[in-house]
Structures are given as C-alpha cells and as structure tokens.
Amino acid sequence: MANTKNSKKNVKRKKPTHKRHTESDNKIPDVKNKMQGESKQATLIKLLGRSGGATIDEMAEVTGWQRHSIRGMMFGVLKKRLGFSIASSKEEHGRSYRIAA
C-alpha cells in the first residue's frame, strides 16, 4: 500500500497570499495628491506651468530622465490620462512646451 502521508488527498494546500486586482486598484492618481509630494511628475507639471514653459533638455536635467521618457510622460500621462492641454512653440533656445490655459 502507498504511504498515506504523501498522497494527494492528504496534502494541505496553502491559500494564495497575493491580492486580487480590482478595477478600483487601477484608478488614475489625483493630480492634487501628486503635486503635494516632490514626484518627478509634479516637477514636470510645475515646469510646464511656467509662463515660458520648458524645453525637453531643461526637463531632462531636472528629472534625470531621457528625452523619450519625458515625451511619453507629457503626451501619454499628462495629456491623455490627466487631461492637460500641452502646447509647443519653436523659440530661439529650442522647442518649448507648456500647459495651455
């Protein structure tokens, strides 16, 4: 006869320890909460909120991000998710981006 301690019927199964994700977990963070902290997203919003705006190089220097990451944040998160209107203009020191009023 087989050993009953090792049979599948007697093995205790552990409950999963991971949390199931719900739709409420996927909510977009509130801009006000982000602006209270010193996050890089809040820093970009402050830079873009200036009257003259900011260039990609200025934003890269402040955040330490690469240029393509900054563009992704501006147009993917700030514009599409958070609903900011971002305007750009060509100036003497390069292309400048700002949050349009």
Sequence and secondary structure as in RCSB ss.txt:
>XXXX:A:sequence
MANTKNSKKNVKRKKPTHKRHTESDNKIPDVKNKMQGESKQATLIKLLGRSGGATIDEMAEVTGWQRHSIRGMMF
GVLKKRLGFSIASSKEEHGRSYRIAA
>XXXX:A:secstr
   GGGSGGG       S    GGGG    HHHHHHTT HHHHHHHHHHSSS EEHHHHHHHH   HHHHHHIII
IIIIIIT   EEEEEETTEEEEEE  
